[in-house]
């Protein structure tokens, strides 16, 4: 029943007012996504740092196997 009233209200609004209401609904629906994106960036940076450390340690401890793996990719 509330949806029917909401649709009637939207049909009575101007295009601009309708757009504002729909835009606000979109913001409400996606609230908190900024924090999720920030978390994803931090995970990406941490993964890159850990991968770099692993590669450096591999090169220092097992130089021959590291060098062989590089030759295979060339």
C-alpha positions as CSV (number, residue, x, y, z in Angstrom):
1,X,0.0,0.0,0.0
2,X,2.9,2.4,0.8
3,X,4.5,1.7,-2.6
4,X,1.3,2.7,-4.3
5,X,1.2,6.0,-2.5
6,X,4.9,6.5,-3.2
7,X,4.3,5.9,-6.9
8,X,1.4,8.4,-6.9
9,X,3.6,11.0,-5.2
10,X,6.4,10.5,-7.7
11,X,4.0,10.9,-10.6
12,X,2.8,14.2,-9.2
13,X,6.3,15.6,-8.9
14,X,8.2,17.4,-11.6
15,X,11.1,15.7,-13.4
16,X,13.7,17.6,-11.3
17,X,12.0,16.7,-8.0
18,X,11.6,13.1,-9.0
19,X,15.3,12.9,-10.0
20,X,16.3,14.4,-6.6
21,X,14.2,11.8,-4.7
22,X,15.6,8.9,-6.8
23,X,19.1,10.2,-6.3
24,X,18.7,10.5,-2.5
25,X,17.3,6.9,-2.5
26,X,20.5,5.8,-4.3
27,X,22.7,7.5,-1.7
28,X,20.8,5.9,1.1
29,X,21.1,2.4,-0.6
30,X,24.8,2.7,-1.1
31,X,25.7,4.3,2.3
32,X,29.0,2.8,3.6
33,X,30.5,1.9,0.3
34,X,33.3,4.5,0.7
35,X,34.6,2.6,3.7
36,X,34.5,-0.7,1.8
37,X,36.5,0.9,-1.0
38,X,39.1,2.3,1.4
39,X,39.4,-1.2,2.9
40,X,39.9,-2.8,-0.5
41,X,42.7,-0.3,-1.3
42,X,44.4,-1.0,2.0
43,X,44.2,-4.8,1.3
44,X,45.6,-4.3,-2.2
45,X,48.6,-2.2,-0.8
46,X,49.2,-4.8,1.9
47,X,49.2,-7.6,-0.6
48,X,51.7,-5.8,-2.9
49,X,54.0,-5.1,0.1
50,X,53.9,-8.7,1.3
51,X,54.5,-10.0,-2.3
52,X,57.5,-7.8,-2.7
53,X,58.9,-9.0,0.7
54,X,58.4,-12.6,-0.4
55,X,60.2,-12.1,-3.7
56,X,63.2,-10.3,-2.1
57,X,63.5,-13.1,0.5
58,X,63.2,-15.8,-2.2
59,X,66.0,-14.1,-4.2
60,X,68.2,-13.8,-1.1
61,X,67.7,-17.4,0.2
62,X,67.3,-19.4,-3.0
63,X,69.1,-17.4,-5.7
64,X,69.5,-20.3,-8.1
65,X,65.8,-21.3,-8.2
66,X,64.8,-17.6,-8.4
67,X,67.1,-17.1,-11.4
68,X,65.9,-20.3,-13.1
69,X,62.3,-19.1,-12.7
70,X,63.2,-15.8,-14.4
71,X,64.8,-17.5,-17.3
72,X,61.6,-19.6,-17.9
73,X,59.5,-16.4,-18.4
74,X,61.9,-14.9,-21.0
